[in-house]
Structures are given as C-alpha cells and as structure tokens.
C-alpha cells in the first residue's frame, strides 16, 4: 500500500508518464533504425528517470510504513518490513 500524500503521488505519476513517453520514443527510434549510441543515451535517460521515481517511493516508504512498523508493537510486522527492504536491495 502506498501511503503517499496527494502532491507526492501526483509528482510520481507525472514522472512515470514522462518516462513512459521516453520509452515509446526509444521504441520508435529502434523502429526507425536510429544510431545505436543515440538509442543507448535515451535508454540511459529512461533508467535514470525510473531510478529517481524508485528513490522517491522508497523515501516515502521509509518515512511511513517502515517507521510505523519499527515504532509499533508487532515484532512480526517489524521483521517483515525490514526483510522487504533488504530483499529489494539484494535484487538490484
């Protein structure tokens, strides 16, 4: 569950839609047989944009869900959220 404030959610959605547009542009570049390095540069830009969105969501998650779990009395919930965070970084 995302516990984002409306303004933050709007910002994240806007960034995702921009990234979506860039991905479509990359597909078009490949279809048009554009120069490889230009395609790679665009892919790199998309990856950077998605990385920024991921970072923003992670920061929000740490500030809300993880903080609530750590401060709470449920040790299983606390362990679950911490394990989730570890798993995300383990798979990067």
PDB file of N, CA, C and O in Angstrom:
ATOM      1  N   UNK A   1       0.850  -1.184   0.000  1.00  0.00           N
ATOM      2  CA  UNK A   1       0.000   0.000   0.000  1.00  0.00           C
ATOM      3  C   UNK A   1       0.891   1.240   0.000  1.00  0.00           C
ATOM      4  O   UNK A   1       1.819   1.341   0.802  1.00  0.00           O
ATOM      5  N   UNK A   2       0.613   2.163  -0.882  1.00  0.00           N
ATOM      6  CA  UNK A   2       1.334   3.425  -0.927  1.00  0.00           C
ATOM      7  C   UNK A   2       0.632   4.435  -0.038  1.00  0.00           C
ATOM      8  O   UNK A   2      -0.545   4.740  -0.229  1.00  0.00           O
ATOM      9  N   UNK A   3       1.358   4.942   0.922  1.00  0.00           N
ATOM     10  CA  UNK A   3       0.798   5.943   1.830  1.00  0.00           C
ATOM     11  C   UNK A   3       1.358   7.321   1.480  1.00  0.00           C
ATOM     12  O   UNK A   3       1.919   8.013   2.329  1.00  0.00           O
ATOM     13  N   UNK A   4       1.195   7.700   0.225  1.00  0.00           N
ATOM     14  CA  UNK A   4       1.727   8.970  -0.245  1.00  0.00           C
ATOM     15  C   UNK A   4       0.709  10.075  -0.122  1.00  0.00           C
ATOM     16  O   UNK A   4      -0.494   9.868  -0.277  1.00  0.00           O
ATOM     17  N   UNK A   5       1.222  11.252   0.160  1.00  0.00           N
ATOM     18  CA  UNK A   5       0.354  12.425   0.115  1.00  0.00           C
ATOM     19  C   UNK A   5      -0.018  12.677  -1.343  1.00  0.00           C
ATOM     20  O   UNK A   5       0.697  12.265  -2.256  1.00  0.00           O
ATOM     21  N   UNK A   6      -1.111  13.336  -1.542  1.00  0.00           N
ATOM     22  CA  UNK A   6      -1.629  13.583  -2.881  1.00  0.00           C
ATOM     23  C   UNK A   6      -0.616  14.293  -3.773  1.00  0.00           C
ATOM     24  O   UNK A   6      -0.451  13.925  -4.936  1.00  0.00           O
ATOM     25  N   UNK A   7       0.061  15.304  -3.242  1.00  0.00           N
ATOM     26  CA  UNK A   7       1.034  16.054  -4.042  1.00  0.00           C
ATOM     27  C   UNK A   7       2.197  15.166  -4.460  1.00  0.00           C
ATOM     28  O   UNK A   7       2.671  15.243  -5.593  1.00  0.00           O
ATOM     29  N   UNK A   8       2.651  14.328  -3.545  1.00  0.00           N
ATOM     30  CA  UNK A   8       3.753  13.407  -3.854  1.00  0.00           C
ATOM     31  C   UNK A   8       3.320  12.382  -4.897  1.00  0.00           C
ATOM     32  O   UNK A   8       4.068  12.078  -5.827  1.00  0.00           O
ATOM     33  N   UNK A   9       2.118  11.855  -4.741  1.00  0.00           N
ATOM     34  CA  UNK A   9       1.585  10.876  -5.695  1.00  0.00           C
ATOM     35  C   UNK A   9       1.489  11.496  -7.084  1.00  0.00           C
ATOM     36  O   UNK A   9       1.857  10.864  -8.074  1.00  0.00           O
ATOM     37  N   UNK A  10       0.997  12.726  -7.160  1.00  0.00           N
ATOM     38  CA  UNK A  10       0.879  13.433  -8.435  1.00  0.00           C
ATOM     39  C   UNK A  10       2.255  13.606  -9.079  1.00  0.00           C
ATOM     40  O   UNK A  10       2.404  13.422 -10.287  1.00  0.00           O
ATOM     41  N   UNK A  11       3.245  13.954  -8.287  1.00  0.00           N
ATOM     42  CA  UNK A  11       4.606  14.137  -8.778  1.00  0.00           C
ATOM     43  C   UNK A  11       5.165  12.822  -9.332  1.00  0.00           C
ATOM     44  O   UNK A  11       5.782  12.809 -10.397  1.00  0.00           O
ATOM     45  N   UNK A  12       4.950  11.723  -8.612  1.00  0.00           N
ATOM     46  CA  UNK A  12       5.443  10.417  -9.039  1.00  0.00           C
ATOM     47  C   UNK A  12       4.746   9.984 -10.330  1.00  0.00           C
ATOM     48  O   UNK A  12       5.396   9.496 -11.254  1.00  0.00           O
ATOM     49  N   UNK A  13       3.439  10.161 -10.393  1.00  0.00           N
ATOM     50  CA  UNK A  13       2.694   9.784 -11.602  1.00  0.00           C
ATOM     51  C   UNK A  13       3.169  10.600 -12.798  1.00  0.00           C
ATOM     52  O   UNK A  13       3.321  10.064 -13.896  1.00  0.00           O
ATOM     53  N   UNK A  14       3.400  11.881 -12.592  1.00  0.00           N
ATOM     54  CA  UNK A  14       3.895  12.736 -13.680  1.00  0.00           C
ATOM     55  C   UNK A  14       5.244  12.226 -14.186  1.00  0.00           C
ATOM     56  O   UNK A  14       5.459  12.127 -15.394  1.00  0.00           O
ATOM     57  N   UNK A  15       6.144  11.905 -13.270  1.00  0.00           N
ATOM     58  CA  UNK A  15       7.455  11.379 -13.659  1.00  0.00           C
ATOM     59  C   UNK A  15       7.324  10.058 -14.425  1.00  0.00           C
ATOM     60  O   UNK A  15       8.032   9.829 -15.406  1.00  0.00           O
ATOM     61  N   UNK A  16       6.416   9.198 -13.971  1.00  0.00           N
ATOM     62  CA  UNK A  16       6.219   7.916 -14.651  1.00  0.00           C
ATOM     63  C   UNK A  16       5.671   8.103 -16.054  1.00  0.00           C
ATOM     64  O   UNK A  16       6.071   7.395 -16.978  1.00  0.00           O
ATOM     65  N   UNK A  17       4.764   9.045 -16.220  1.00  0.00           N
ATOM     66  CA  UNK A  17       4.203   9.302 -17.547  1.00  0.00           C
ATOM     67  C   UNK A  17       5.265   9.873 -18.490  1.00  0.00           C
ATOM     68  O   UNK A  17       5.272   9.571 -19.683  1.00  0.00           O
ATOM     69  N   UNK A  18       6.151  10.692 -17.949  1.00  0.00           N
ATOM     70  CA  UNK A  18       7.256  11.209 -18.757  1.00  0.00           C
ATOM     71  C   UNK A  18       8.162  10.054 -19.184  1.00  0.00           C
ATOM     72  O   UNK A  18       8.558   9.967 -20.347  1.00  0.00           O
ATOM     73  N   UNK A  19       8.485   9.175 -18.246  1.00  0.00           N
ATOM     74  CA  UNK A  19       9.323   8.015 -18.567  1.00  0.00           C
ATOM     75  C   UNK A  19       8.635   7.133 -19.605  1.00  0.00           C
ATOM     76  O   UNK A  19       9.281   6.612 -20.514  1.00  0.00           O
ATOM     77  N   UNK A  20       7.328   6.972 -19.463  1.00  0.00           N
ATOM     78  CA  UNK A  20       6.558   6.175 -20.421  1.00  0.00           C
ATOM     79  C   UNK A  20       6.689   6.769 -21.833  1.00  0.00           C
ATOM     80  O   UNK A  20       6.867   6.041 -22.810  1.00  0.00           O
ATOM     81  N   UNK A  21       6.600   8.070 -21.918  1.00  0.00           N
ATOM     82  CA  UNK A  21       6.757   8.738 -23.206  1.00  0.00           C
ATOM     83  C   UNK A  21       8.148   8.525 -23.785  1.00  0.00           C
ATOM     84  O   UNK A  21       8.306   8.332 -24.991  1.00  0.00           O
ATOM     85  N   UNK A  22       9.156   8.564 -22.916  1.00  0.00           N
ATOM     86  CA  UNK A  22      10.524   8.331 -23.376  1.00  0.00           C
ATOM     87  C   UNK A  22      10.711   6.897 -23.872  1.00  0.00           C
ATOM     88  O   UNK A  22      11.408   6.667 -24.861  1.00  0.00           O
ATOM     89  N   UNK A  23      10.089   5.934 -23.187  1.00  0.00           N
ATOM     90  CA  UNK A  23      10.182   4.536 -23.631  1.00  0.00           C
ATOM     91  C   UNK A  23       9.544   4.386 -25.012  1.00  0.00           C
ATOM     92  O   UNK A  23      10.082   3.693 -25.875  1.00  0.00           O
ATOM     93  N   UNK A  24       8.418   5.026 -25.216  1.00  0.00           N
ATOM     94  CA  UNK A  24       7.788   4.995 -26.547  1.00  0.00           C
ATOM     95  C   UNK A  24       8.710   5.610 -27.590  1.00  0.00           C
ATOM     96  O   UNK A  24       8.804   5.125 -28.718  1.00  0.00           O
ATOM     97  N   UNK A  25       9.385   6.681 -27.198  1.00  0.00           N
ATOM     98  CA  UNK A  25      10.340   7.322 -28.104  1.00  0.00           C
ATOM     99  C   UNK A  25      11.505   6.402 -28.439  1.00  0.00           C
ATOM    100  O   UNK A  25      11.967   6.371 -29.580  1.00  0.00           O
ATOM    101  N   UNK A  26      11.980   5.655 -27.451  1.00  0.00           N
ATOM    102  CA  UNK A  26      13.066   4.707 -27.690  1.00  0.00           C
ATOM    103  C   UNK A  26      12.602   3.616 -28.657  1.00  0.00           C
ATOM    104  O   UNK A  26      13.337   3.244 -29.571  1.00  0.00           O
ATOM    105  N   UNK A  27      11.403   3.110 -28.460  1.00  0.00           N
ATOM    106  CA  UNK A  27      10.862   2.088 -29.364  1.00  0.00           C
ATOM    107  C   UNK A  27      10.782   2.631 -30.789  1.00  0.00           C
ATOM    108  O   UNK A  27      11.114   1.935 -31.749  1.00  0.00           O
ATOM    109  N   UNK A  28      10.343   3.864 -30.913  1.00  0.00           N
ATOM    110  CA  UNK A  28      10.249   4.497 -32.230  1.00  0.00           C
ATOM    111  C   UNK A  28      11.641   4.632 -32.855  1.00  0.00           C
ATOM    112  O   UNK A  28      11.817   4.410 -34.053  1.00  0.00           O
ATOM    113  N   UNK A  29      12.625   4.997 -32.032  1.00  0.00           N
ATOM    114  CA  UNK A  29      13.998   5.124 -32.527  1.00  0.00           C
ATOM    115  C   UNK A  29      14.509   3.786 -33.078  1.00  0.00           C
ATOM    116  O   UNK A  29      15.161   3.735 -34.121  1.00  0.00           O
ATOM    117  N   UNK A  30      14.197   2.711 -32.353  1.00  0.00           N
ATOM    118  CA  UNK A  30      14.625   1.384 -32.802  1.00  0.00           C
ATOM    119  C   UNK A  30      13.901   1.024 -34.104  1.00  0.00           C
ATOM    120  O   UNK A  30      14.519   0.515 -35.039  1.00  0.00           O
ATOM    121  N   UNK A  31      12.599   1.289 -34.161  1.00  0.00           N
ATOM    122  CA  UNK A  31      11.833   1.007 -35.383  1.00  0.00           C
ATOM    123  C   UNK A  31      12.392   1.782 -36.576  1.00  0.00           C
ATOM    124  O   UNK A  31      12.408   1.281 -37.700  1.00  0.00           O
ATOM    125  N   UNK A  32      12.845   2.997 -36.320  1.00  0.00           N
ATOM    126  CA  UNK A  32      13.373   3.850 -37.385  1.00  0.00           C
ATOM    127  C   UNK A  32      14.856   3.610 -37.642  1.00  0.00           C
ATOM    128  O   UNK A  32      15.473   4.302 -38.452  1.00  0.00           O
ATOM    129  N   UNK A  33      15.423   2.629 -36.951  1.00  0.00           N
ATOM    130  CA  UNK A  33      16.821   2.255 -37.134  1.00  0.00           C
ATOM    131  C   UNK A  33      17.774   3.423 -36.863  1.00  0.00           C
ATOM    132  O   UNK A  33      18.718   3.672 -37.613  1.00  0.00           O
ATOM    133  N   UNK A  34      17.492   4.126 -35.767  1.00  0.00           N
ATOM    134  CA  UNK A  34      18.343   5.257 -35.366  1.00  0.00           C
ATOM    135  C   UNK A  34      19.722   4.772 -34.928  1.00  0.00           C
ATOM    136  O   UNK A  34      19.926   3.584 -34.675  1.00  0.00           O
ATOM    137  N   UNK A  35      20.640   5.688 -34.846  1.00  0.00           N
ATOM    138  CA  UNK A  35      22.019   5.415 -34.445  1.00  0.00           C
ATOM    139  C   UNK A  35      22.056   4.800 -33.039  1.00  0.00           C
ATOM    140  O   UNK A  35      21.431   5.314 -32.111  1.00  0.00           O
ATOM    141  N   UNK A  36      22.786   3.708 -32.898  1.00  0.00           N
ATOM    142  CA  UNK A  36      22.805   2.916 -31.653  1.00  0.00           C
ATOM    143  C   UNK A  36      23.123   3.748 -30.410  1.00  0.00           C
ATOM    144  O   UNK A  36      22.458   3.615 -29.382  1.00  0.00           O
ATOM    145  N   UNK A  37      24.120   4.585 -30.505  1.00  0.00           N
ATOM    146  CA  UNK A  37      24.522   5.374 -29.339  1.00  0.00           C
ATOM    147  C   UNK A  37      23.409   6.325 -28.919  1.00  0.00           C
ATOM    148  O   UNK A  37      23.211   6.550 -27.725  1.00  0.00           O
ATOM    149  N   UNK A  38      22.691   6.876 -29.864  1.00  0.00           N
ATOM    150  CA  UNK A  38      21.562   7.747 -29.533  1.00  0.00           C
ATOM    151  C   UNK A  38      20.478   6.965 -28.789  1.00  0.00           C
ATOM    152  O   UNK A  38      19.884   7.470 -27.836  1.00  0.00           O
ATOM    153  N   UNK A  39      20.226   5.734 -29.229  1.00  0.00           N
ATOM    154  CA  UNK A  39      19.237   4.884 -28.559  1.00  0.00           C
ATOM    155  C   UNK A  39      19.710   4.576 -27.144  1.00  0.00           C
ATOM    156  O   UNK A  39      18.929   4.657 -26.196  1.00  0.00           O
ATOM    157  N   UNK A  40      20.968   4.228 -27.000  1.00  0.00           N
ATOM    158  CA  UNK A  40      21.522   3.904 -25.678  1.00  0.00           C
ATOM    159  C   UNK A  40      21.443   5.114 -24.746  1.00  0.00           C
ATOM    160  O   UNK A  40      21.142   4.969 -23.561  1.00  0.00           O
ATOM    161  N   UNK A  41      21.709   6.287 -25.272  1.00  0.00           N
ATOM    162  CA  UNK A  41      21.608   7.509 -24.445  1.00  0.00           C
ATOM    163  C   UNK A  41      20.176   7.705 -23.940  1.00  0.00           C
ATOM    164  O   UNK A  41      19.960   8.066 -22.783  1.00  0.00           O
ATOM    165  N   UNK A  42      19.214   7.466 -24.812  1.00  0.00           N
ATOM    166  CA  UNK A  42      17.813   7.615 -24.408  1.00  0.00           C
ATOM    167  C   UNK A  42      17.423   6.553 -23.375  1.00  0.00           C
ATOM    168  O   UNK A  42      16.700   6.844 -22.423  1.00  0.00           O
ATOM    169  N   UNK A  43      17.897   5.343 -23.564  1.00  0.00           N
ATOM    170  CA  UNK A  43      17.620   4.282 -22.589  1.00  0.00           C
ATOM    171  C   UNK A  43      18.218   4.657 -21.239  1.00  0.00           C
ATOM    172  O   UNK A  43      17.590   4.455 -20.200  1.00  0.00           O
ATOM    173  N   UNK A  44      19.409   5.192 -21.255  1.00  0.00           N
ATOM    174  CA  UNK A  44      20.060   5.627 -20.024  1.00  0.00           C
ATOM    175  C   UNK A  44      19.251   6.717 -19.322  1.00  0.00           C
ATOM    176  O   UNK A  44      19.138   6.726 -18.096  1.00  0.00           O
ATOM    177  N   UNK A  45      18.692   7.630 -20.109  1.00  0.00           N
ATOM    178  CA  UNK A  45      17.857   8.703 -19.539  1.00  0.00           C
ATOM    179  C   UNK A  45      16.595   8.124 -18.903  1.00  0.00           C
ATOM    180  O   UNK A  45      16.175   8.575 -17.837  1.00  0.00           O
ATOM    181  N   UNK A  46      15.987   7.126 -19.553  1.00  0.00           N
ATOM    182  CA  UNK A  46      14.789   6.477 -19.003  1.00  0.00           C
ATOM    183  C   UNK A  46      15.139   5.769 -17.695  1.00  0.00           C
ATOM    184  O   UNK A  46      14.403   5.868 -16.713  1.00  0.00           O
ATOM    185  N   UNK A  47      16.260   5.060 -17.687  1.00  0.00           N
ATOM    186  CA  UNK A  47      16.676   4.359 -16.472  1.00  0.00           C
ATOM    187  C   UNK A  47      16.908   5.343 -15.326  1.00  0.00           C
ATOM    188  O   UNK A  47      16.530   5.069 -14.187  1.00  0.00           O
ATOM    189  N   UNK A  48      17.524   6.477 -15.620  1.00  0.00           N
ATOM    190  CA  UNK A  48      17.763   7.493 -14.590  1.00  0.00           C
ATOM    191  C   UNK A  48      16.440   8.048 -14.055  1.00  0.00           C
ATOM    192  O   UNK A  48      16.289   8.266 -12.853  1.00  0.00           O
ATOM    193  N   UNK A  49      15.493   8.271 -14.953  1.00  0.00           N
ATOM    194  CA  UNK A  49      14.187   8.789 -14.532  1.00  0.00           C
ATOM    195  C   UNK A  49      13.468   7.776 -13.645  1.00  0.00           C
ATOM    196  O   UNK A  49      12.890   8.150 -12.625  1.00  0.00           O
ATOM    197  N   UNK A  50      13.497   6.498 -14.023  1.00  0.00           N
ATOM    198  CA  UNK A  50      12.844   5.465 -13.209  1.00  0.00           C
ATOM    199  C   UNK A  50      13.556   5.277 -11.879  1.00  0.00           C
ATOM    200  O   UNK A  50      12.920   5.016 -10.858  1.00  0.00           O
ATOM    201  N   UNK A  51      14.861   5.410 -11.894  1.00  0.00           N
ATOM    202  CA  UNK A  51      15.627   5.319 -10.651  1.00  0.00           C
ATOM    203  C   UNK A  51      15.221   6.430  -9.679  1.00  0.00           C
ATOM    204  O   UNK A  51      15.099   6.201  -8.476  1.00  0.00           O
ATOM    205  N   UNK A  52      15.015   7.623 -10.212  1.00  0.00           N
ATOM    206  CA  UNK A  52      14.581   8.762  -9.383  1.00  0.00           C
ATOM    207  C   UNK A  52      13.203   8.491  -8.784  1.00  0.00           C
ATOM    208  O   UNK A  52      12.976   8.767  -7.606  1.00  0.00           O
ATOM    209  N   UNK A  53      12.286   7.954  -9.581  1.00  0.00           N
ATOM    210  CA  UNK A  53      10.945   7.628  -9.084  1.00  0.00           C
ATOM    211  C   UNK A  53      11.048   6.566  -7.989  1.00  0.00           C
ATOM    212  O   UNK A  53      10.396   6.672  -6.950  1.00  0.00           O
ATOM    213  N   UNK A  54      11.862   5.554  -8.224  1.00  0.00           N
ATOM    214  CA  UNK A  54      12.053   4.496  -7.233  1.00  0.00           C
ATOM    215  C   UNK A  54      12.588   5.067  -5.926  1.00  0.00           C
ATOM    216  O   UNK A  54      12.139   4.693  -4.843  1.00  0.00           O
ATOM    217  N   UNK A  55      13.543   5.967  -6.038  1.00  0.00           N
ATOM    218  CA  UNK A  55      14.117   6.603  -4.853  1.00  0.00           C
ATOM    219  C   UNK A  55      13.062   7.390  -4.075  1.00  0.00           C
ATOM    220  O   UNK A  55      13.014   7.322  -2.847  1.00  0.00           O
ATOM    221  N   UNK A  56      12.229   8.127  -4.779  1.00  0.00           N
ATOM    222  CA  UNK A  56      11.191   8.919  -4.123  1.00  0.00           C
ATOM    223  C   UNK A  56      10.183   8.015  -3.405  1.00  0.00           C
ATOM    224  O   UNK A  56       9.766   8.310  -2.285  1.00  0.00           O
ATOM    225  N   UNK A  57       9.797   6.921  -4.050  1.00  0.00           N
ATOM    226  CA  UNK A  57       8.841   5.999  -3.431  1.00  0.00           C
ATOM    227  C   UNK A  57       9.476   5.322  -2.219  1.00  0.00           C
ATOM    228  O   UNK A  57       8.829   5.148  -1.186  1.00  0.00           O
ATOM    229  N   UNK A  58      10.750   4.942  -2.354  1.00  0.00           N
ATOM    230  CA  UNK A  58      11.446   4.315  -1.230  1.00  0.00           C
ATOM    231  C   UNK A  58      11.538   5.270  -0.046  1.00  0.00           C
ATOM    232  O   UNK A  58      11.299   4.866   1.092  1.00  0.00           O
ATOM    233  N   UNK A  59      11.877   6.518  -0.296  1.00  0.00           N
ATOM    234  CA  UNK A  59      11.960   7.506   0.785  1.00  0.00           C
ATOM    235  C   UNK A  59      10.610   7.645   1.490  1.00  0.00           C
ATOM    236  O   UNK A  59      10.547   7.723   2.717  1.00  0.00           O
ATOM    237  N   UNK A  60       9.549   7.673   0.713  1.00  0.00           N
ATOM    238  CA  UNK A  60       8.205   7.781   1.289  1.00  0.00           C
ATOM    239  C   UNK A  60       7.878   6.533   2.112  1.00  0.00           C
ATOM    240  O   UNK A  60       7.297   6.626   3.194  1.00  0.00           O
ATOM    241  N   UNK A  61       8.253   5.377   1.591  1.00  0.00           N
ATOM    242  CA  UNK A  61       8.012   4.110   2.292  1.00  0.00           C
ATOM    243  C   UNK A  61       8.761   4.082   3.623  1.00  0.00           C
ATOM    244  O   UNK A  61       8.207   3.677   4.644  1.00  0.00           O
ATOM    245  N   UNK A  62      10.020   4.511   3.606  1.00  0.00           N
ATOM    246  CA  UNK A  62      10.808   4.540   4.836  1.00  0.00           C
ATOM    247  C   UNK A  62      10.207   5.500   5.857  1.00  0.00           C
ATOM    248  O   UNK A  62      10.190   5.222   7.056  1.00  0.00           O
ATOM    249  N   UNK A  63       9.716   6.628   5.364  1.00  0.00           N
ATOM    250  CA  UNK A  63       9.161   7.644   6.259  1.00  0.00           C
ATOM    251  C   UNK A  63       7.801   7.261   6.830  1.00  0.00           C
ATOM    252  O   UNK A  63       7.397   7.785   7.868  1.00  0.00           O
ATOM    253  N   UNK A  64       7.090   6.350   6.160  1.00  0.00           N
ATOM    254  CA  UNK A  64       5.749   5.998   6.629  1.00  0.00           C
ATOM    255  C   UNK A  64       5.688   4.551   7.102  1.00  0.00           C
ATOM    256  O   UNK A  64       5.687   4.289   8.305  1.00  0.00           O
ATOM    257  N   UNK A  65       5.638   3.629   6.181  1.00  0.00           N
ATOM    258  CA  UNK A  65       5.419   2.211   6.510  1.00  0.00           C
ATOM    259  C   UNK A  65       6.499   1.641   7.423  1.00  0.00           C
ATOM    260  O   UNK A  65       6.195   1.000   8.429  1.00  0.00           O
ATOM    261  N   UNK A  66       7.762   1.876   7.068  1.00  0.00           N
ATOM    262  CA  UNK A  66       8.847   1.313   7.874  1.00  0.00           C
ATOM    263  C   UNK A  66       8.887   1.971   9.245  1.00  0.00           C
ATOM    264  O   UNK A  66       9.039   1.287  10.257  1.00  0.00           O
ATOM    265  N   UNK A  67       8.753   3.274   9.286  1.00  0.00           N
ATOM    266  CA  UNK A  67       8.762   3.985  10.567  1.00  0.00           C
ATOM    267  C   UNK A  67       7.629   3.501  11.458  1.00  0.00           C
ATOM    268  O   UNK A  67       7.837   3.269  12.649  1.00  0.00           O
ATOM    269  N   UNK A  68       6.441   3.347  10.905  1.00  0.00           N
ATOM    270  CA  UNK A  68       5.302   2.853  11.690  1.00  0.00           C
ATOM    271  C   UNK A  68       5.559   1.447  12.212  1.00  0.00           C
ATOM    272  O   UNK A  68       5.238   1.144  13.361  1.00  0.00           O
ATOM    273  N   UNK A  69       6.131   0.592  11.385  1.00  0.00           N
ATOM    274  CA  UNK A  69       6.405  -0.789  11.797  1.00  0.00           C
ATOM    275  C   UNK A  69       7.473  -0.840  12.885  1.00  0.00           C
ATOM    276  O   UNK A  69       7.349  -1.604  13.842  1.00  0.00           O
ATOM    277  N   UNK A  70       8.507  -0.039  12.743  1.00  0.00           N
ATOM    278  CA  UNK A  70       9.592  -0.034  13.731  1.00  0.00           C
ATOM    279  C   UNK A  70       9.098   0.505  15.071  1.00  0.00           C
ATOM    280  O   UNK A  70       9.501   0.014  16.125  1.00  0.00           O
ATOM    281  N   UNK A  71       8.246   1.494  15.033  1.00  0.00           N
ATOM    282  CA  UNK A  71       7.720   2.076  16.276  1.00  0.00           C
ATOM    283  C   UNK A  71       6.600   1.240  16.889  1.00  0.00           C
ATOM    284  O   UNK A  71       6.273   1.404  18.064  1.00  0.00           O
ATOM    285  N   UNK A  72       6.018   0.352  16.102  1.00  0.00           N
ATOM    286  CA  UNK A  72       4.883  -0.440  16.572  1.00  0.00           C
ATOM    287  C   UNK A  72       5.289  -1.584  17.488  1.00  0.00           C
ATOM    288  O   UNK A  72       6.470  -1.863  17.690  1.00  0.00           O
ATOM    289  N   UNK A  73       4.273  -2.232  18.030  1.00  0.00           N
ATOM    290  CA  UNK A  73       4.487  -3.325  18.976  1.00  0.00           C
ATOM    291  C   UNK A  73       4.564  -4.700  18.316  1.00  0.00           C
ATOM    292  O   UNK A  73       4.921  -5.679  18.971  1.00  0.00           O
ATOM    293  N   UNK A  74       4.231  -4.784  17.023  1.00  0.00           N
ATOM    294  CA  UNK A  74       4.175  -6.069  16.334  1.00  0.00           C
ATOM    295  C   UNK A  74       5.552  -6.432  15.779  1.00  0.00           C
ATOM    296  O   UNK A  74       5.977  -5.901  14.753  1.00  0.00           O
ATOM    297  N   UNK A  75       6.242  -7.340  16.467  1.00  0.00           N
ATOM    298  CA  UNK A  75       7.598  -7.706  16.052  1.00  0.00           C
ATOM    299  C   UNK A  75       7.611  -8.413  14.698  1.00  0.00           C
ATOM    300  O   UNK A  75       8.572  -8.276  13.941  1.00  0.00           O
ATOM    301  N   UNK A  76       6.556  -9.167  14.384  1.00  0.00           N
ATOM    302  CA  UNK A  76       6.492  -9.845  13.088  1.00  0.00           C
ATOM    303  C   UNK A  76       6.378  -8.834  11.947  1.00  0.00           C
ATOM    304  O   UNK A  76       7.021  -8.986  10.908  1.00  0.00           O
ATOM    305  N   UNK A  77       5.568  -7.816  12.144  1.00  0.00           N
ATOM    306  CA  UNK A  77       5.417  -6.770  11.133  1.00  0.00           C
ATOM    307  C   UNK A  77       6.736  -6.019  10.954  1.00  0.00           C
ATOM    308  O   UNK A  77       7.135  -5.713   9.831  1.00  0.00           O
ATOM    309  N   UNK A  78       7.399  -5.729  12.052  1.00  0.00           N
ATOM    310  CA  UNK A  78       8.684  -5.029  12.002  1.00  0.00           C
ATOM    311  C   UNK A  78       9.699  -5.860  11.198  1.00  0.00           C
ATOM    312  O   UNK A  78      10.389  -5.322  10.333  1.00  0.00           O
ATOM    313  N   UNK A  79       9.788  -7.140  11.476  1.00  0.00           N
ATOM    314  CA  UNK A  79      10.705  -8.013  10.756  1.00  0.00           C
ATOM    315  C   UNK A  79      10.329  -8.129   9.276  1.00  0.00           C
ATOM    316  O   UNK A  79      11.203  -8.170   8.411  1.00  0.00           O
ATOM    317  N   UNK A  80       9.033  -8.180   8.993  1.00  0.00           N
ATOM    318  CA  UNK A  80       8.569  -8.294   7.617  1.00  0.00           C
ATOM    319  C   UNK A  80       8.997  -7.093   6.794  1.00  0.00           C
ATOM    320  O   UNK A  80       9.529  -7.254   5.696  1.00  0.00           O
ATOM    321  N   UNK A  81       8.770  -5.882   7.310  1.00  0.00           N
ATOM    322  CA  UNK A  81       9.115  -4.680   6.535  1.00  0.00           C
ATOM    323  C   UNK A  81      10.617  -4.550   6.358  1.00  0.00           C
ATOM    324  O   UNK A  81      11.088  -4.141   5.297  1.00  0.00           O
ATOM    325  N   UNK A  82      11.358  -4.888   7.375  1.00  0.00           N
ATOM    326  CA  UNK A  82      12.811  -4.808   7.251  1.00  0.00           C
ATOM    327  C   UNK A  82      13.334  -5.853   6.253  1.00  0.00           C
ATOM    328  O   UNK A  82      14.275  -5.588   5.505  1.00  0.00           O
ATOM    329  N   UNK A  83      12.725  -7.021   6.251  1.00  0.00           N
ATOM    330  CA  UNK A  83      13.101  -8.067   5.295  1.00  0.00           C
ATOM    331  C   UNK A  83      12.767  -7.623   3.859  1.00  0.00           C
ATOM    332  O   UNK A  83      13.533  -7.878   2.930  1.00  0.00           O
ATOM    333  N   UNK A  84      11.626  -6.962   3.693  1.00  0.00           N
ATOM    334  CA  UNK A  84      11.248  -6.446   2.370  1.00  0.00           C
ATOM    335  C   UNK A  84      12.301  -5.475   1.832  1.00  0.00           C
ATOM    336  O   UNK A  84      12.704  -5.555   0.671  1.00  0.00           O
ATOM    337  N   UNK A  85      12.735  -4.559   2.696  1.00  0.00           N
ATOM    338  CA  UNK A  85      13.738  -3.575   2.288  1.00  0.00           C
ATOM    339  C   UNK A  85      15.024  -4.289   1.891  1.00  0.00           C
ATOM    340  O   UNK A  85      15.611  -3.987   0.852  1.00  0.00           O
ATOM    341  N   UNK A  86      15.460  -5.231   2.715  1.00  0.00           N
ATOM    342  CA  UNK A  86      16.682  -5.986   2.414  1.00  0.00           C
ATOM    343  C   UNK A  86      16.543  -6.714   1.084  1.00  0.00           C
ATOM    344  O   UNK A  86      17.479  -6.726   0.285  1.00  0.00           O
ATOM    345  N   UNK A  87      15.389  -7.320   0.839  1.00  0.00           N
ATOM    346  CA  UNK A  87      15.152  -8.067  -0.406  1.00  0.00           C
ATOM    347  C   UNK A  87      15.224  -7.166  -1.638  1.00  0.00           C
ATOM    348  O   UNK A  87      15.755  -7.564  -2.675  1.00  0.00           O
ATOM    349  N   UNK A  88      14.692  -5.965  -1.519  1.00  0.00           N
ATOM    350  CA  UNK A  88      14.731  -5.032  -2.644  1.00  0.00           C
ATOM    351  C   UNK A  88      16.178  -4.734  -3.022  1.00  0.00           C
ATOM    352  O   UNK A  88      16.526  -4.743  -4.203  1.00  0.00           O
ATOM    353  N   UNK A  89      17.011  -4.475  -2.038  1.00  0.00           N
ATOM    354  CA  UNK A  89      18.401  -4.133  -2.339  1.00  0.00           C
ATOM    355  C   UNK A  89      19.225  -5.351  -2.725  1.00  0.00           C
ATOM    356  O   UNK A  89      20.222  -5.222  -3.436  1.00  0.00           O
ATOM    357  N   UNK A  90      18.834  -6.499  -2.278  1.00  0.00           N
ATOM    358  CA  UNK A  90      19.527  -7.737  -2.627  1.00  0.00           C
ATOM    359  C   UNK A  90      19.342  -8.044  -4.115  1.00  0.00           C
ATOM    360  O   UNK A  90      20.227  -8.636  -4.732  1.00  0.00           O
ATOM    361  N   UNK A  91      18.203  -7.650  -4.700  1.00  0.00           N
ATOM    362  CA  UNK A  91      17.888  -7.982  -6.081  1.00  0.00           C
ATOM    363  C   UNK A  91      18.277  -6.886  -7.075  1.00  0.00           C
ATOM    364  O   UNK A  91      17.976  -7.003  -8.263  1.00  0.00           O
ATOM    365  N   UNK A  92      18.927  -5.845  -6.619  1.00  0.00           N
ATOM    366  CA  UNK A  92      19.331  -4.754  -7.536  1.00  0.00           C
ATOM    367  C   UNK A  92      20.585  -5.124  -8.265  1.00  0.00           C
ATOM    368  O   UNK A  92      21.080  -4.343  -9.077  1.00  0.00           O
TER     369      UNK A  92
END
